[in-house]
Amino acid sequence: MNEANETSLTVLCNGLLHDGSQAPLRPADVWIRGDRILAVCEPGQVPLSNVVSVRRVDCQGRVVAPGFVDVHTHDDAIVLDQPDMLPKLSQGITTVIGGNCGISLVPVVTETPAAPLSLLGNRQFRYPDVPSYRAAVDATRPAVNIALLIGHTALRMQAMANLDRPANPAELQAMCALLDDAMQAGAVGLSSGVFYQPAFAADVDELAALVRVIAPYQGVYATHIRDELKGIMQAIDEAALTARLGGAFLVLSHHKCAGPLNWGRTRETLAHIEALAQQQPVGLDVYPYTAGSTVLREDLVDGIIDILITGSRPHPEMAGRYLADIAAEWGLTQVEACRRLQPGGACYFQMHQDDVDRAVCHPLTMIGSDGLPHDERPHPRLWGAFPRVLDQYWRVKGLLPLEQALYKMTGLSAGRYHLEGRGRLQVGGFADIVVLDPDRVRDCATYAEPAQFSEGIEQVWVNGCLSYTAQGRACVGRAGRFVSRATQPG
């Protein structure tokens, strides 16, 4: 380090530091030079002897934490379409992981993306590989970092003409080659969504063969399991077997026990996942809401749960209304009305609050928003998931210590996805930082008004650049990057 060349630094001073671990908060100053953390010091200490200018940011009464890592997103295209990324940035999120649920922008090239790829919007499907996508991210310079999972459904759609059967050897070889190229170029793993029709016919042999491709890179296998309703235990076991045969870390996406007949079963599923974790590496991600959100599907219409329409291509005027009310107005059953509204999306109020609470608080759980940014009226999790955890689970319900809640959003997530230099506030790490008011932080997004800024997220820094301030509720800088996993094959 050449102290004589030091000209300008930034110090976040007088705050309470959360370093990205589960250690207690402590008073500390965080010094930023360029895109990195220069020092984490006792309050008032100066790490260099020859500093010409210092920008001081007083964080008295505030928590200074690593920028949040959203491990479950569908942000592949939105970082290019709307690079200010205010729904995420305003929550304190500095890194998103795209490509979940088998749905990724890479390597599909098409003008007409079919469901579920249409969840990523109807443009941007023009990146045949990770380098071309990375170049687009670098050129756009979104406000947040993005890491990318490669979707199994996307691989199928690119390599197979008939999706109603398992891949044949030639098709599987083609998918493996595409996936290996993506891992070499920096993808963080593979995702699957056998819950969705285009991947439903895939068997364990097909999936395990692909997981074997990512294993030498220490890639993560994240999966939207086949059944979150009655057959959830068998679906968990299928996912665990796939990851075990392939030799990769398993993440069970948005873990839930869906449907009234399934309520209360997180006692069973979480105990089973704990037992699996004694045999193989397993993690979960979850969002803190009782409703999920996905494409309109008739098999999810049971006449019991509430279903809120988030969008309909043939009937856009029905966005924001409940399916039961639409069906009554049209004189149809709910299934018939669902069919008439397709293609579209909906929020499904499938979960019980007690099950959500158990899943959020489980020690294996990371936080992910699972927001759908292209929906006309998105689920409120798009704008509020992370502050909601801090508000509801730490301050209101007292179910999580603040340090543990923050760890689920930072160090735990970055560590599992091998995002080197992210998720921790330590010397040499990237200066992805959120400054929050612990007394005020809360979500404001609702199902009726989903696009609402959270409160208490005061400043967000991405790669050393001040990117968001609560005062202006605006993106004030864009310094995000494509983020590769830290590990190499071997």
Phi, psi and omega per residue, in radians:
M1 nan 2.208 -3.131
N2 -1.763 1.718 -3.056
E3 -1.123 -0.501 -3.105
A4 -1.112 -0.393 -3.102
N5 -1.593 -0.050 -3.128
E6 -1.185 2.258 -3.139
T7 -2.164 -0.750 -3.027
S8 -2.591 2.263 3.116
L9 -2.300 2.845 3.003
T10 -2.086 2.401 3.073
V11 -2.230 2.211 2.992
L12 -1.601 1.823 -2.929
C13 -1.961 2.714 3.021
N14 1.227 0.248 3.139
G15 -1.639 3.027 3.000
L16 -1.684 2.133 -3.036
L17 -1.544 2.238 2.829
H18 -1.890 2.062 -2.966
D19 -1.561 0.049 -3.121
G20 1.708 -0.040 3.034
S21 -1.825 -2.883 3.070
Q22 -1.736 0.259 3.130
A23 -1.195 2.678 3.120
P24 -1.060 2.645 3.016
L25 -1.073 2.601 3.125
R26 -2.594 2.634 3.068
P27 -1.148 2.344 3.128
A28 -2.898 2.699 2.995
D29 -1.835 2.427 3.119
V30 -1.964 2.096 -3.114
W31 -1.768 2.316 -3.104
I32 -2.025 2.303 2.983
R33 -2.271 2.061 -3.087
G34 1.114 -2.244 -3.120
D35 -1.715 0.153 -3.022
R36 -2.136 2.839 3.025
I37 -1.502 2.040 -3.127
L38 -1.368 -0.729 -3.077
A39 -2.780 2.667 2.945
V40 -2.154 1.908 -2.918
C41 -2.102 2.838 2.905
E42 -1.058 2.577 -3.118
P43 -0.944 2.297 3.094
G44 1.615 -0.284 3.119
Q45 -1.263 2.579 3.068
V46 -2.027 2.145 -3.000
P47 -1.342 -0.257 -3.099
L48 -2.275 2.690 -3.094
S49 -1.600 -0.265 -3.033
N50 -2.259 1.322 -3.135
V51 -1.885 2.089 -3.105
V52 -1.365 -0.767 -3.142
S53 -2.519 2.534 3.139
V54 -2.325 2.251 2.992
R55 -1.605 2.016 -3.086
R56 -1.762 2.259 3.080
V57 -2.042 1.933 -3.083
D58 -1.352 2.072 -3.107
C59 -1.964 0.482 3.133
Q60 -0.956 2.237 3.137
G61 1.344 0.124 -3.103
R62 -1.994 2.748 3.019
V63 -1.714 2.268 3.066
V64 -1.867 2.007 -2.991
A65 -2.289 2.832 2.997
P66 -1.045 2.583 3.009
G67 -0.994 2.477 -3.060
F68 -1.268 2.552 3.098
V69 -1.894 1.998 3.120
D70 -1.567 1.790 -2.989
V71 -1.393 -0.203 -3.102
H72 -2.306 1.685 3.131
T73 -2.349 2.906 2.980
H74 -2.165 0.859 -3.017
D75 -1.693 0.187 -3.068
D76 -0.886 -0.796 -3.060
A77 -1.623 -0.576 -3.038
I78 -1.168 -0.482 3.086
V79 -1.128 -0.379 3.089
L80 -1.636 -0.638 -3.092
D81 -1.352 -0.715 -3.095
Q82 -2.350 1.277 -2.925
P83 -1.178 -0.203 3.050
D84 -1.151 -0.445 3.011
M85 0.881 0.737 -3.086
L86 -1.064 -0.639 3.106
P87 -0.997 -0.585 -3.134
K88 -1.579 -0.826 -3.096
L89 -1.002 -0.704 -3.088
S90 -1.252 -0.185 3.030
Q91 -1.599 -0.125 -3.045
G92 1.669 0.124 -3.135
I93 -1.405 2.239 3.122
T94 -2.008 -0.286 3.103
T95 -2.412 2.306 3.076
V96 -2.049 2.583 3.048
I97 -1.939 1.963 -3.127
G98 -1.622 3.139 3.057
G99 1.416 0.365 -3.094
N100 -1.375 2.897 3.044
C101 1.072 0.458 -3.134
G102 1.400 0.053 -2.992
I103 -1.949 1.890 3.118
S104 -2.408 2.699 3.128
L105 -1.244 -0.563 3.100
V106 -1.728 2.361 0.132
P107 -1.885 0.518 -3.033
V108 -1.379 2.359 3.006
V109 -2.159 1.938 -3.103
T110 -2.803 2.683 3.035
E111 -1.644 -0.256 -3.061
T112 -2.301 1.335 -3.121
P113 -1.179 2.224 3.104
A114 -1.508 2.788 3.052
A115 -1.088 2.472 0.084
P116 -1.570 0.019 3.130
L117 -1.041 -0.428 3.133
S118 -1.108 -0.247 3.037
L119 -1.071 -0.361 3.108
L120 -1.556 0.141 -3.112
G121 1.658 -3.140 -3.035
N122 -1.959 0.222 3.066
R123 -2.142 -3.060 2.938
Q124 1.271 -0.009 -3.122
F125 -1.432 1.232 -3.100
R126 -2.462 0.463 -3.118
Y127 -2.053 1.772 -3.069
P128 -1.322 -0.210 -3.088
D129 -2.712 2.967 -3.106
V130 -1.143 -0.731 3.130
P131 -1.006 -0.686 3.131
S132 -1.196 -0.649 3.087
Y133 -1.188 -0.758 3.133
R134 -1.042 -0.723 3.119
A135 -1.070 -0.669 3.117
A136 -1.161 -0.709 3.089
V137 -1.104 -0.808 -3.135
D138 -1.071 -0.682 -3.136
A139 -1.230 -0.628 -3.106
T140 -1.376 -0.614 -3.105
R141 0.945 1.207 3.117
P142 -1.153 2.939 -3.090
A143 -1.350 -0.268 3.106
V144 -2.142 2.773 3.011
N145 -1.337 2.662 3.050
I146 -2.353 2.296 2.939
A147 -1.924 2.745 -2.946
L148 -2.294 2.193 2.849
L149 -1.513 2.608 3.062
I150 -1.728 2.216 -3.041
G151 -1.426 2.325 3.083
H152 -1.084 -0.720 3.105
T153 -1.093 -0.705 3.101
A154 -1.085 -0.722 3.090
L155 -1.082 -0.762 3.122
R156 -1.066 -0.807 -3.091
M157 -1.134 -0.504 3.131
Q158 -1.436 -0.522 -3.001
A159 -1.849 -0.256 -3.011
M160 -2.153 2.492 3.051
A161 -1.578 -0.600 -3.125
N162 -2.005 1.998 -3.073
L163 -1.663 0.058 -3.055
D164 -1.590 0.439 3.139
R165 -2.753 2.905 3.013
P166 -1.133 2.711 3.123
A167 -1.135 2.476 3.020
N168 -1.428 2.986 -3.054
P169 -0.978 -0.700 -3.126
A170 -1.185 -0.718 3.127
E171 -1.161 -0.718 3.128
L172 -1.131 -0.697 3.096
Q173 -1.076 -0.704 3.128
A174 -1.135 -0.730 3.114
M175 -1.136 -0.720 3.120
C176 -1.091 -0.681 3.132
A177 -1.148 -0.769 3.096
L178 -1.059 -0.743 -3.116
L179 -1.182 -0.729 3.131
D180 -1.106 -0.723 3.081
D181 -1.036 -0.715 -3.129
A182 -1.159 -0.711 3.118
M183 -1.154 -0.705 3.085
Q184 -1.056 -0.561 -3.099
A185 -1.529 0.003 2.997
G186 2.003 0.111 3.041
A187 -1.064 2.672 -3.061
V188 -1.682 -0.053 3.109
G189 2.742 -2.824 -3.080
L190 -2.114 2.452 2.976
S191 -2.102 2.719 3.056
S192 -2.375 2.755 3.089
G193 -2.497 1.163 -3.132
V194 -1.213 -0.068 2.961
F195 -1.121 -0.514 -3.073
Y196 -1.627 2.564 -3.028
Q197 -0.956 -0.743 -3.080
P198 -1.108 -0.300 3.114
A199 -2.016 -0.076 -3.007
F200 -1.041 -0.590 -3.082
A201 -1.336 -0.193 3.137
A202 -1.148 2.420 3.127
D203 -1.833 3.089 -3.101
V204 -1.069 -0.642 -3.139
D205 -1.062 -0.767 3.119
E206 -1.099 -0.828 -3.088
L207 -1.180 -0.739 -3.119
A208 -1.135 -0.615 3.093
A209 -1.059 -0.694 3.110
L210 -1.253 -0.669 3.096
V211 -1.081 -0.612 3.102
R212 -1.069 -0.482 3.118
V213 -1.178 -0.701 -3.068
I214 -1.456 -0.317 -3.044
A215 -1.028 -0.766 -3.137
P216 -1.098 -0.378 3.125
Y217 -1.593 0.071 -3.011
Q218 0.994 0.649 3.097
G219 -1.284 2.734 3.125
V220 -1.645 2.445 3.002
Y221 -1.858 1.860 3.134
A222 -1.853 2.325 -3.025
T223 -2.406 2.321 2.868
H224 -1.470 1.800 -2.952
I225 -1.141 2.907 -2.993
R226 -1.130 -0.578 -3.036
D227 -2.600 2.142 3.053
E228 -1.871 0.158 3.115
L229 -1.792 -2.209 -3.034
K230 -1.062 -0.657 -3.063
G231 -1.604 0.508 -3.017
I232 -1.145 -0.651 -3.104
M233 -1.147 -0.755 3.109
Q234 -1.127 -0.642 3.132
A235 -1.177 -0.689 3.063
I236 -1.080 -0.759 3.140
D237 -1.121 -0.658 3.086
E238 -1.084 -0.762 3.132
A239 -1.130 -0.732 -3.141
A240 -1.130 -0.734 3.114
L241 -1.098 -0.749 3.139
T242 -1.033 -0.846 -3.136
A243 -1.153 -0.648 -3.126
R244 -1.184 -0.761 3.110
L245 -1.122 -0.618 -3.120
G246 -1.466 -0.371 3.084
G247 1.458 0.578 -3.090
A248 -2.194 2.822 3.061
F249 -1.179 2.329 -3.113
L250 -1.786 2.276 2.948
V251 -2.064 2.113 3.072
L252 -1.513 1.986 -3.006
S253 -1.286 2.511 3.079
H254 0.547 1.077 -3.047
H255 -1.030 2.281 -3.136
K256 -2.726 2.761 2.937
C257 -1.966 1.748 -2.948
A258 -1.605 2.502 3.075
G259 1.643 2.430 -3.103
P260 -0.944 -0.610 3.141
L261 -1.239 -0.200 -3.111
N262 -1.797 -0.114 -3.049
W263 -1.111 2.399 -3.113
G264 1.664 -0.177 -3.030
R265 -1.402 -0.034 3.047
T266 -1.112 -0.431 3.026
R267 -1.014 -0.703 -3.132
E268 -1.342 -0.824 -3.057
T269 -1.181 -0.726 -3.098
L270 -1.206 -0.644 3.066
A271 -1.122 -0.680 3.118
H272 -1.168 -0.709 3.118
I273 -1.141 -0.663 3.064
E274 -1.050 -0.724 3.109
A275 -1.131 -0.719 3.091
L276 -1.086 -0.628 -3.109
A277 -1.170 -0.267 3.030
Q278 -1.350 -0.279 -3.094
Q279 -1.886 -0.441 -3.055
Q280 -2.730 2.762 3.141
P281 -1.291 2.180 -3.062
V282 -2.409 2.484 2.994
G283 -2.468 3.009 3.135
L284 -2.295 2.721 2.793
D285 -2.207 2.742 -3.057
V286 -2.726 2.664 2.998
Y287 -1.989 2.649 -2.962
P288 -1.597 0.961 -3.119
Y289 -2.442 2.747 3.123
T290 -1.583 -0.073 3.089
A291 -1.990 2.424 2.953
G292 -1.672 3.121 3.141
S293 -2.644 2.264 3.109
T294 -2.816 -2.896 3.125
V295 -1.179 2.770 3.074
L296 -1.199 2.137 -3.137
R297 -2.341 2.273 -3.116
E298 -1.131 -0.562 -3.085
D299 -1.248 -0.194 3.089
L300 -1.659 -0.023 3.134
V301 -1.619 1.892 -3.083
D302 -1.967 -0.008 -3.127
G303 1.352 0.024 -3.108
I304 -1.966 -0.944 -3.076
I305 -1.330 2.698 3.014
D306 -1.338 2.461 3.121
I307 -2.279 2.031 -3.108
L308 -1.763 2.128 -3.109
I309 -1.312 2.178 3.113
T310 -1.724 -0.242 3.111
G311 3.102 2.616 3.099
S312 -2.592 2.161 -3.133
R313 -1.133 -0.811 3.137
P314 -1.340 -0.407 -3.098
H315 -2.354 1.180 -3.099
P316 -1.064 -0.390 -3.139
E317 -1.177 -0.232 -3.102
M318 -1.562 -0.072 3.092
A319 -1.054 2.307 -3.124
G320 1.619 0.009 3.117
R321 -1.924 2.767 -3.132
Y322 -1.525 2.496 -3.086
L323 -1.021 -0.701 -3.117
A324 -1.054 -0.699 -3.140
D325 -1.214 -0.686 3.112
I326 -1.111 -0.790 -3.139
A327 -1.055 -0.743 3.128
A328 -1.126 -0.709 3.133
E329 -1.117 -0.661 -3.113
W330 -1.507 -0.155 -3.101
G331 1.225 0.610 -3.109
L332 -2.138 2.872 2.924
T333 -1.251 2.872 3.121
Q334 -1.124 -0.638 3.114
V335 -1.127 -0.742 3.121
E336 -1.124 -0.708 3.115
A337 -1.156 -0.690 3.081
C338 -1.025 -0.771 -3.131
R339 -1.082 -0.711 -3.119
R340 -1.203 -0.535 -3.098
L341 -1.394 -0.286 -3.076
Q342 -1.249 2.585 -0.064
P343 -1.365 2.585 -3.121
G344 -3.018 -2.919 -3.124
G345 -2.412 2.877 -3.101
A346 -2.757 2.715 2.908
C347 -1.682 2.243 -3.106
Y348 -1.944 2.038 -3.102
F349 -1.471 1.332 -2.936
Q350 -1.710 -0.310 -2.946
M351 -1.887 2.756 3.025
H352 -1.690 2.496 -3.078
Q353 -1.020 -0.668 -3.132
D354 -1.081 -0.666 3.109
D355 -1.165 -0.728 3.103
V356 -1.072 -0.759 -3.130
D357 -1.056 -0.777 3.140
R358 -1.090 -0.735 -3.108
A359 -1.170 -0.773 3.135
V360 -1.051 -0.722 -3.018
C361 -1.466 -0.154 -3.095
H362 -1.146 2.426 -3.069
P363 -1.115 -0.332 3.111
L364 -1.487 -0.048 -2.955
T365 -1.599 2.313 2.917
M366 -1.771 2.848 3.116
I367 -1.740 2.323 3.038
G368 -2.439 2.498 -3.058
S369 -1.409 -0.636 -3.058
D370 0.991 0.469 3.131
G371 -1.226 2.638 3.122
L372 -1.966 1.629 -2.959
P373 -1.210 -0.263 -3.115
H374 -1.608 -0.066 3.087
D375 -1.169 2.535 3.109
E376 -1.116 -0.743 3.085
R377 -2.238 1.512 -2.990
P378 -1.223 2.793 2.965
H379 -0.989 2.484 -3.118
P380 -1.086 -0.267 3.111
R381 -1.083 -0.425 3.126
L382 -1.030 -0.630 -3.079
W383 -1.844 -0.287 -2.916
G384 -2.286 0.016 -2.944
A385 -1.016 -0.812 -3.003
F386 -1.284 -0.855 3.038
P387 -1.056 -0.515 3.116
R388 -1.109 -0.684 3.096
V389 -1.072 -0.808 -3.118
L390 -1.121 -0.722 -3.121
D391 -1.226 -0.996 -3.004
Q392 -1.290 -0.724 -2.967
Y393 -1.629 -0.407 3.035
W394 -1.698 -1.065 -2.943
R395 -1.390 -0.800 -3.028
V396 -1.411 -0.941 -3.050
K397 -1.599 -0.357 -3.135
G398 1.144 0.510 -3.098
L399 -1.525 -0.341 3.138
L400 -2.312 2.358 2.918
P401 -1.094 2.642 -3.114
L402 -0.996 -0.726 -3.116
E403 -1.072 -0.691 -3.119
Q404 -1.257 -0.685 3.105
A405 -1.065 -0.770 3.134
L406 -1.181 -0.662 3.113
Y407 -1.042 -0.655 3.125
K408 -1.145 -0.278 -3.110
M409 -1.846 -0.132 -2.949
T410 -2.295 -1.628 -3.019
G411 -1.079 -0.692 3.129
L412 -1.084 -0.810 -3.066
S413 -1.200 -0.845 -3.123
A414 -1.103 -0.635 3.126
G415 -1.169 -0.740 -3.108
R416 -1.176 -0.535 -3.127
Y417 -1.732 0.178 3.068
H418 0.962 0.801 3.108
L419 -1.624 1.526 -3.013
E420 -1.087 2.305 3.105
G421 1.433 0.019 3.127
R422 -1.968 2.762 3.034
G423 1.400 -0.049 3.103
R424 -2.368 2.574 3.004
L425 -1.790 1.694 -3.115
Q426 -2.582 2.754 -3.077
V427 -1.006 2.274 3.127
G428 1.600 -0.258 3.120
G429 -1.325 2.868 3.099
F430 -1.215 2.494 -3.102
A431 -1.469 1.143 2.961
D432 -1.680 1.921 -2.921
I433 -2.463 2.466 3.002
V434 -2.112 2.367 3.044
V435 -1.924 2.087 -3.046
L436 -2.288 2.653 3.068
D437 -1.629 1.891 -3.048
P438 -1.142 -0.371 -3.132
D439 -1.448 -0.287 -3.028
R440 -2.082 -0.258 -2.994
V441 -1.094 2.197 3.112
R442 -2.899 2.756 3.074
D443 -1.500 2.590 3.100
C444 -2.108 -0.185 -3.126
A445 -1.202 2.400 3.118
T446 -2.241 2.982 3.091
Y447 -1.154 -0.584 3.121
A448 -1.340 -0.632 -3.131
E449 -2.298 1.385 -2.977
P450 -1.322 -0.472 -3.053
A451 -1.585 1.203 -3.110
Q452 -2.142 2.333 3.094
F453 -1.176 2.474 3.005
S454 -1.292 2.864 3.064
E455 -1.854 2.677 3.013
G456 1.554 -0.127 3.013
I457 -1.587 1.824 -2.908
E458 -1.621 -0.717 3.102
Q459 -2.537 2.556 3.074
V460 -2.321 2.243 3.122
W461 -1.981 2.311 3.119
V462 -2.181 2.079 -3.098
N463 0.880 0.759 3.072
G464 1.401 -0.004 -3.112
C465 -1.814 2.184 3.019
L466 -1.111 2.049 -2.963
S467 -2.013 -0.372 -3.124
Y468 -2.615 2.419 2.990
T469 -2.287 2.443 3.126
A470 -1.187 -0.480 -3.111
Q471 -1.040 -0.756 -3.139
G472 -1.724 -0.185 -3.061
R473 0.800 0.910 -3.063
A474 -2.568 2.719 2.971
C475 -1.333 2.113 -3.109
V476 -1.930 0.035 3.100
G477 -2.952 2.558 3.121
R478 -2.200 1.960 -3.093
A479 -2.389 0.352 -3.131
G480 -1.228 2.832 -3.083
R481 -2.470 2.825 2.894
F482 -1.324 2.253 -3.057
V483 -1.937 2.161 3.084
S484 -1.634 2.739 3.034
R485 -1.200 2.723 -3.021
A486 -1.413 -0.359 -2.972
T487 -1.613 2.684 3.080
Q488 -1.969 2.753 -3.131
P489 -1.094 2.580 3.103
G490 2.470 nan nan
